[in-house]
Amino acid sequence: MSLRFKWRTQAAEAIQFIHRKGPFKSLEEMEKYQELVDDIFASKRYPPVNGLEARVVIQRCWTGEYSDLSAPIAD
């Protein structure tokens, strides 16, 4: 599983939790939701992460500021 796919999957799960969607009953339902996540991320609209300890790392991952894993580990 690629790192990008893993992050997209985790983002879909986070949005599912925030919006109280799911759990998905089928792969088709998840694919539709993944399209929504892709559209949201493409427009650079991210869910709020205020109050989360790892908010800086999460935001930098979403905005593509990291080129490798050493930077988020250092943050």
Buried (B, 14 or more C-beta within 10 A) or exposed (E): EEEEEEBBBEBBBBBBEEEEBBEBEEEEEBEEBBEEBEEBBEEEEBEEBEEEEEEEBBEBBBEEEBEEEEEBEEE
